[in-house]
């Protein structure tokens, strides 16, 4: 059995970590996995490709090269299943499967609330116009469309005019044991040593979606009440603007952006509170990881994932999007008040083995002998 995972590149986002966890579990079961990417440029996760996986670089310097080169790969390798994520990778994967006639099953995945993302674009933006149209036309030809949260699934059904029978929710995999083990790796950061002021941690691409601008404003308000530090792990196009904001708020000695970190779990374990300030999400892998490590969590109630992860605020605090005073107040409470530990039952739907079961039931339904769960929406 062979599964191909098709992505644009191996950047430092949650999608790559999700696909790496799925691939590792598939290979543990004896299934070969190919990571097929358009390019390896801007791929900080390249060095962390799961051991045993094969990297296939299509080396697409032009958008027009993507479909013919993926088509050529499918005809040559003839994988049993093709799993894709992201736009326009999903659409290209469907077209390549159709034209290849290789018998490969195709499953596309949605990892973000696309309606919220598209609203940030200009009304005449080609991307804003093309994605809903292409998805409405093509997604019905995929064997399944998987959303990582119920909110994303419902959004896709409405936006792409898809039948509910064509969409299902499979939450992101969570390897709790591996996360806890990796969190014990040594980390010598002066702010995270015993006896230091509390640390607020955020993780994510430095892009407008994550709204670290509001987090900085909230942290500035928090500093009016307690001495604290802010660490933001990640890289992206907003780095310069965020550093300018830090300087404008005179927070240079209290805020740091260490960049991309391959193993964020020691940082998560040692932080006083973990914060998601996003304008929109799909599910928020980092929020799940924080809960796994027992770190108090605060998140915006953005579409569409944090409310599901935190179970309507049972496992962490939800605040309105873009509300820096509310975010500051929630961070202050989280630092001073103990949060009840998350029950293992609440994390069961994220177990990497059960999540992989459900994907394999879609990708290899007639061939795999693994135990699979019920594909409920």
C-alpha positions as a Python dict, from the first residue, in 0.01 Angstrom:
ca = {
    (1, 'X'): (0, 0, 0),
    (2, 'X'): (121, 350, -81),
    (3, 'X'): (-28, 687, 12),
    (4, 'X'): (85, 1015, -144),
    (5, 'X'): (49, 1336, 58),
    (6, 'X'): (43, 1639, -172),
    (7, 'X'): (136, 1982, -31),
    (8, 'X'): (267, 2302, -182),
    (9, 'X'): (579, 2302, 36),
    (10, 'X'): (692, 2207, 388),
    (11, 'X'): (652, 2538, 566),
    (12, 'X'): (629, 2580, 944),
    (13, 'X'): (252, 2556, 982),
    (14, 'X'): (12, 2323, 1157),
    (15, 'X'): (-79, 2142, 833),
    (16, 'X'): (272, 2002, 800),
    (17, 'X'): (275, 1876, 1158),
    (18, 'X'): (-63, 1711, 1109),
    (19, 'X'): (52, 1536, 792),
    (20, 'X'): (378, 1427, 955),
    (21, 'X'): (187, 1261, 1241),
    (22, 'X'): (-46, 1084, 999),
    (23, 'X'): (245, 969, 784),
    (24, 'X'): (438, 832, 1081),
    (25, 'X'): (139, 627, 1195),
    (26, 'X'): (72, 499, 842),
    (27, 'X'): (433, 387, 805),
    (28, 'X'): (416, 218, 1144),
    (29, 'X'): (142, 4, 991),
    (30, 'X'): (355, -86, 689),
    (31, 'X'): (208, 166, 445),
    (32, 'X'): (459, 352, 226),
    (33, 'X'): (421, 731, 223),
    (34, 'X'): (538, 980, -40),
    (35, 'X'): (542, 1351, 40),
    (36, 'X'): (484, 1517, -297),
    (37, 'X'): (557, 1891, -294),
    (38, 'X'): (561, 2161, -559),
    (39, 'X'): (883, 2309, -422),
    (40, 'X'): (1124, 2274, -131),
    (41, 'X'): (1191, 2647, -117),
    (42, 'X'): (1086, 2803, 215),
    (43, 'X'): (1065, 2458, 377),
    (44, 'X'): (1197, 2478, 736),
    (45, 'X'): (1015, 2150, 813),
    (46, 'X'): (1213, 1964, 547),
    (47, 'X'): (1470, 1840, 800),
    (48, 'X'): (1190, 1694, 1012),
    (49, 'X'): (1033, 1474, 747),
    (50, 'X'): (925, 1147, 916),
    (51, 'X'): (1189, 876, 895),
    (52, 'X'): (1111, 638, 611),
    (53, 'X'): (895, 878, 409),
    (54, 'X'): (996, 954, 51),
    (55, 'X'): (1021, 1316, -64),
    (56, 'X'): (909, 1382, -422),
    (57, 'X'): (995, 1735, -530),
    (58, 'X'): (800, 1831, -841),
    (59, 'X'): (1020, 2142, -866),
    (60, 'X'): (739, 2358, -1003),
    (61, 'X'): (880, 2701, -1066),
    (62, 'X'): (557, 2801, -1241),
    (63, 'X'): (198, 2743, -1138),
    (64, 'X'): (127, 2595, -1481),
    (65, 'X'): (377, 2313, -1414),
    (66, 'X'): (192, 2176, -1111),
    (67, 'X'): (-85, 1978, -1278),
    (68, 'X'): (123, 1807, -1550),
    (69, 'X'): (400, 1714, -1305),
    (70, 'X'): (161, 1574, -1044),
    (71, 'X'): (-17, 1390, -1325),
    (72, 'X'): (316, 1240, -1436),
    (73, 'X'): (389, 1130, -1077),
    (74, 'X'): (48, 960, -1038),
    (75, 'X'): (86, 770, -1362),
    (76, 'X'): (436, 652, -1268),
    (77, 'X'): (396, 577, -896),
    (78, 'X'): (24, 484, -899),
    (79, 'X'): (-31, 536, -524),
    (80, 'X'): (-341, 377, -375),
    (81, 'X'): (-447, 702, -210),
    (82, 'X'): (-378, 1073, -257),
    (83, 'X'): (-427, 1308, 40),
    (84, 'X'): (-396, 1682, -19),
    (85, 'X'): (-427, 2005, 178),
    (86, 'X'): (-443, 2374, 91),
    (87, 'X'): (-543, 2579, -208),
    (88, 'X'): (-473, 2528, -490),
    (89, 'X'): (-324, 2189, -405),
    (90, 'X'): (-667, 2034, -345),
    (91, 'X'): (-802, 2140, -682),
    (92, 'X'): (-490, 2024, -866),
    (93, 'X'): (-496, 1690, -683),
    (94, 'X'): (-854, 1627, -800),
    (95, 'X'): (-775, 1718, -1162),
    (96, 'X'): (-460, 1505, -1164),
    (97, 'X'): (-650, 1206, -1025),
    (98, 'X'): (-921, 1244, -1291),
    (99, 'X'): (-682, 1271, -1586),
    (100, 'X'): (-431, 1011, -1464),
    (101, 'X'): (-684, 726, -1467),
    (102, 'X'): (-454, 556, -1218),
    (103, 'X'): (-731, 433, -990),
    (104, 'X'): (-597, 645, -706),
    (105, 'X'): (-849, 755, -446),
    (106, 'X'): (-839, 1127, -368),
    (107, 'X'): (-922, 1289, -34),
    (108, 'X'): (-894, 1667, 6),
    (109, 'X'): (-868, 1840, 341),
    (110, 'X'): (-966, 2185, 464),
    (111, 'X'): (-767, 2321, 761),
    (112, 'X'): (-903, 2673, 792),
    (113, 'X'): (-1226, 2869, 793),
    (114, 'X'): (-1211, 2974, 431),
    (115, 'X'): (-1506, 3213, 443),
    (116, 'X'): (-1334, 3419, 714),
    (117, 'X'): (-1005, 3414, 522),
    (118, 'X'): (-1160, 3520, 192),
    (119, 'X'): (-1334, 3815, 358),
    (120, 'X'): (-992, 3968, 424),
    (121, 'X'): (-919, 3985, 50),
    (122, 'X'): (-1023, 4255, -192),
    (123, 'X'): (-1367, 4188, -340),
    (124, 'X'): (-1214, 4171, -689),
    (125, 'X'): (-920, 3955, -583),
    (126, 'X'): (-876, 3660, -826),
    (127, 'X'): (-822, 3432, -526),
    (128, 'X'): (-1146, 3543, -360),
    (129, 'X'): (-1340, 3474, -679),
    (130, 'X'): (-1160, 3161, -797),
    (131, 'X'): (-1145, 2943, -486),
    (132, 'X'): (-1521, 2913, -418),
    (133, 'X'): (-1590, 2861, -789),
    (134, 'X'): (-1321, 2595, -837),
    (135, 'X'): (-1410, 2412, -517),
    (136, 'X'): (-1780, 2411, -604),
    (137, 'X'): (-1698, 2258, -941),
    (138, 'X'): (-1426, 2012, -838),
    (139, 'X'): (-1476, 1898, -479),
    (140, 'X'): (-1770, 1678, -583),
    (141, 'X'): (-1520, 1467, -780),
    (142, 'X'): (-1307, 1389, -473),
    (143, 'X'): (-1378, 1067, -288),
    (144, 'X'): (-1422, 1275, 27),
    (145, 'X'): (-1368, 1623, 165),
    (146, 'X'): (-1239, 1625, 521),
    (147, 'X'): (-1265, 1926, 752),
    (148, 'X'): (-1065, 1947, 1073),
    (149, 'X'): (-1353, 2091, 1276),
    (150, 'X'): (-1731, 2099, 1259),
    (151, 'X'): (-1721, 2473, 1199),
    (152, 'X'): (-1496, 2430, 895),
    (153, 'X'): (-1715, 2148, 765),
    (154, 'X'): (-2035, 2352, 786),
    (155, 'X'): (-1861, 2651, 630),
    (156, 'X'): (-1743, 2439, 335),
    (157, 'X'): (-2087, 2288, 282),
    (158, 'X'): (-2238, 2635, 248),
    (159, 'X'): (-1954, 2801, 57),
    (160, 'X'): (-1901, 2519, -194),
    (161, 'X'): (-2266, 2403, -211),
    (162, 'X'): (-2166, 2048, -117),
    (163, 'X'): (-2397, 1776, 1),
    (164, 'X'): (-2349, 1688, 370),
    (165, 'X'): (-2281, 1331, 259),
    (166, 'X'): (-1967, 1452, 78),
    (167, 'X'): (-1814, 1620, 383),
    (168, 'X'): (-1703, 1488, 717),
    (169, 'X'): (-1509, 1605, 1019),
    (170, 'X'): (-1188, 1432, 1121),
    (171, 'X'): (-1007, 1623, 1392),
    (172, 'X'): (-633, 1667, 1379),
    (173, 'X'): (-421, 1386, 1525),
    (174, 'X'): (-259, 1432, 1863),
    (175, 'X'): (25, 1203, 1974),
    (176, 'X'): (6, 1287, 2344),
    (177, 'X'): (285, 1050, 2450),
    (178, 'X'): (529, 1190, 2192),
    (179, 'X'): (439, 1549, 2284),
    (180, 'X'): (502, 1488, 2652),
    (181, 'X'): (831, 1312, 2579),
    (182, 'X'): (955, 1591, 2350),
    (183, 'X'): (852, 1852, 2608),
    (184, 'X'): (1117, 1713, 2844),
    (185, 'X'): (1405, 1801, 2611),
    (186, 'X'): (1639, 2059, 2769),
    (187, 'X'): (1559, 2425, 2712),
    (188, 'X'): (1777, 2697, 2858),
    (189, 'X'): (1601, 3027, 2804),
    (190, 'X'): (1654, 3290, 3075),
    (191, 'X'): (1285, 3383, 3082),
    (192, 'X'): (1176, 3023, 3144),
    (193, 'X'): (1397, 2951, 3443),
    (194, 'X'): (1242, 2906, 3789),
    (195, 'X'): (1169, 3227, 3975),
    (196, 'X'): (1127, 3441, 3663),
    (197, 'X'): (816, 3652, 3585),
    (198, 'X'): (526, 3468, 3416),
    (199, 'X'): (558, 3404, 3044),
    (200, 'X'): (282, 3429, 2786),
    (201, 'X'): (356, 3203, 2487),
    (202, 'X'): (210, 3219, 2137),
    (203, 'X'): (292, 2997, 1839),
    (204, 'X'): (208, 3057, 1475),
    (205, 'X'): (304, 3205, 1143),
    (206, 'X'): (367, 3576, 1168),
    (207, 'X'): (75, 3661, 942),
    (208, 'X'): (-237, 3877, 974),
    (209, 'X'): (-452, 3568, 1042),
    (210, 'X'): (-284, 3516, 1380),
    (211, 'X'): (-345, 3879, 1481),
    (212, 'X'): (-37, 3912, 1698),
    (213, 'X'): (-96, 4287, 1675),
    (214, 'X'): (-390, 4251, 1915),
    (215, 'X'): (-184, 4020, 2135),
    (216, 'X'): (87, 4285, 2166),
    (217, 'X'): (-172, 4547, 2263),
    (218, 'X'): (-318, 4305, 2519),
    (219, 'X'): (25, 4227, 2658),
    (220, 'X'): (94, 4598, 2696),
    (221, 'X'): (-225, 4623, 2907),
    (222, 'X'): (-126, 4312, 3104),
    (223, 'X'): (209, 4472, 3191),
    (224, 'X'): (21, 4752, 3365),
    (225, 'X'): (-87, 4496, 3627),
    (226, 'X'): (203, 4248, 3653),
    (227, 'X'): (559, 4202, 3537),
    (228, 'X'): (543, 3947, 3255),
    (229, 'X'): (717, 3833, 2937),
    (230, 'X'): (585, 3743, 2592),
    (231, 'X'): (742, 3486, 2357),
    (232, 'X'): (608, 3434, 2005),
    (233, 'X'): (741, 3132, 1814),
    (234, 'X'): (711, 3139, 1436),
    (235, 'X'): (816, 3315, 1121),
    (236, 'X'): (633, 3510, 854),
    (237, 'X'): (582, 3826, 653),
    (238, 'X'): (465, 4040, 948),
    (239, 'X'): (789, 4014, 1149),
    (240, 'X'): (911, 4367, 1071),
    (241, 'X'): (572, 4525, 1143),
    (242, 'X'): (541, 4338, 1472),
    (243, 'X'): (889, 4440, 1583),
    (244, 'X'): (801, 4802, 1502),
    (245, 'X'): (492, 4769, 1720),
    (246, 'X'): (700, 4622, 2004),
    (247, 'X'): (935, 4921, 1983),
    (248, 'X'): (645, 5168, 1967),
    (249, 'X'): (493, 5014, 2283),
    (250, 'X'): (836, 5019, 2452),
    (251, 'X'): (821, 4645, 2510),
    (252, 'X'): (1164, 4563, 2366),
    (253, 'X'): (1288, 4412, 2695),
    (254, 'X'): (973, 4208, 2753),
    (255, 'X'): (889, 4057, 2412),
    (256, 'X'): (1091, 3824, 2191),
    (257, 'X'): (1036, 3654, 1855),
    (258, 'X'): (1282, 3359, 1843),
    (259, 'X'): (1161, 3252, 1497),
    (260, 'X'): (1076, 2900, 1384),
    (261, 'X'): (1133, 2635, 1651),
    (262, 'X'): (1119, 2269, 1544),
    (263, 'X'): (1029, 2146, 1893),
    (264, 'X'): (797, 2396, 2066),
    (265, 'X'): (691, 2155, 2340),
    (266, 'X'): (949, 2248, 2609),
    (267, 'X'): (843, 2612, 2558),
    (268, 'X'): (478, 2510, 2595),
    (269, 'X'): (544, 2307, 2908),
    (270, 'X'): (733, 2587, 3082),
    (271, 'X'): (508, 2878, 2983),
    (272, 'X'): (265, 3025, 3234),
    (273, 'X'): (-15, 3058, 2979),
    (274, 'X'): (-62, 2981, 2610),
    (275, 'X'): (-249, 3231, 2392),
    (276, 'X'): (-425, 3207, 2055),
    (277, 'X'): (-513, 3555, 1925),
    (278, 'X'): (-626, 3451, 1576),
    (279, 'X'): (-889, 3614, 1359),
    (280, 'X'): (-979, 3271, 1221),
    (281, 'X'): (-855, 2914, 1258),
    (282, 'X'): (-934, 2565, 1141),
    (283, 'X'): (-885, 2384, 1469),
    (284, 'X'): (-557, 2513, 1626),
    (285, 'X'): (-308, 2232, 1672),
    (286, 'X'): (-101, 2437, 1917),
    (287, 'X'): (-403, 2487, 2142),
    (288, 'X'): (-449, 2110, 2161),
    (289, 'X'): (-82, 2064, 2240),
    (290, 'X'): (-97, 2320, 2521),
    (291, 'X'): (-391, 2137, 2678),
    (292, 'X'): (-201, 1809, 2650),
    (293, 'X'): (85, 1957, 2851),
    (294, 'X'): (-144, 2112, 3112),
    (295, 'X'): (-62, 2471, 3019),
    (296, 'X'): (-350, 2717, 3084),
    (297, 'X'): (-501, 2838, 2758),
    (298, 'X'): (-667, 3158, 2640),
    (299, 'X'): (-805, 3194, 2289),
    (300, 'X'): (-1014, 3422, 2076),
    (301, 'X'): (-1355, 3278, 1997),
    (302, 'X'): (-1273, 3288, 1628),
    (303, 'X'): (-1424, 3078, 1352),
    (304, 'X'): (-1388, 2785, 1367),
    (305, 'X'): (-1197, 2568, 1609),
    (306, 'X'): (-1101, 2706, 1950),
    (307, 'X'): (-1456, 2682, 2085),
    (308, 'X'): (-1466, 2314, 1985),
    (309, 'X'): (-1119, 2244, 2130),
    (310, 'X'): (-1194, 2422, 2458),
    (311, 'X'): (-1546, 2273, 2468),
    (312, 'X'): (-1728, 2605, 2499),
    (313, 'X'): (-1478, 2739, 2751),
    (314, 'X'): (-1462, 2436, 2981),
    (315, 'X'): (-1088, 2384, 2928),
    (316, 'X'): (-980, 2746, 2873),
    (317, 'X'): (-1100, 3102, 2832),
    (318, 'X'): (-1261, 3235, 2513),
    (319, 'X'): (-1260, 3608, 2433),
    (320, 'X'): (-1393, 3812, 2138),
    (321, 'X'): (-1173, 3851, 1831),
    (322, 'X'): (-969, 4173, 1827),
    (323, 'X'): (-1060, 4271, 2186),
    (324, 'X'): (-725, 4350, 2350),
    (325, 'X'): (-871, 4453, 2692),
    (326, 'X'): (-1067, 4126, 2716),
    (327, 'X'): (-762, 3929, 2608),
    (328, 'X'): (-544, 4103, 2869),
    (329, 'X'): (-798, 4034, 3145),
    (330, 'X'): (-821, 3667, 3044),
    (331, 'X'): (-441, 3630, 3044),
    (332, 'X'): (-423, 3786, 3391),
    (333, 'X'): (-686, 3544, 3525),
    (334, 'X'): (-514, 3245, 3365),
    (335, 'X'): (-181, 3339, 3527),
    (336, 'X'): (-333, 3374, 3874),
    (337, 'X'): (-600, 3102, 3869),
    (338, 'X'): (-535, 2732, 3824),
    (339, 'X'): (-710, 2574, 3524),
    (340, 'X'): (-863, 2227, 3573),
    (341, 'X'): (-664, 1961, 3386),
    (342, 'X'): (-818, 1834, 3065),
    (343, 'X'): (-964, 1485, 3096),
    (344, 'X'): (-819, 1215, 2873),
    (345, 'X'): (-1170, 1146, 2748),
    (346, 'X'): (-1184, 1499, 2604),
    (347, 'X'): (-872, 1425, 2397),
    (348, 'X'): (-974, 1078, 2277),
    (349, 'X'): (-1117, 1203, 1946),
    (350, 'X'): (-771, 1341, 1861),
    (351, 'X'): (-575, 1018, 1919),
    (352, 'X'): (-338, 964, 1630),
    (353, 'X'): (-429, 597, 1588),
    (354, 'X'): (-806, 657, 1566),
    (355, 'X'): (-763, 961, 1339),
    (356, 'X'): (-539, 757, 1108),
    (357, 'X'): (-798, 478, 1106),
    (358, 'X'): (-1055, 720, 969),
    (359, 'X'): (-826, 858, 699),
    (360, 'X'): (-726, 510, 586),
    (361, 'X'): (-1092, 411, 566),
    (362, 'X'): (-1126, 684, 302),
    (363, 'X'): (-794, 638, 123),
    (364, 'X'): (-768, 256, 122),
    (365, 'X'): (-1122, 130, 188),
    (366, 'X'): (-1099, -195, -7),
    (367, 'X'): (-738, -285, 61),
    (368, 'X'): (-642, -203, 417),
    (369, 'X'): (-702, -445, 700),
    (370, 'X'): (-664, -189, 978),
    (371, 'X'): (-946, -142, 1223),
    (372, 'X'): (-1145, 167, 1129),
    (373, 'X'): (-1399, 368, 1321),
    (374, 'X'): (-1742, 480, 1213),
    (375, 'X'): (-1725, 772, 970),
    (376, 'X'): (-1973, 993, 1150),
    (377, 'X'): (-1998, 1361, 1073),
}
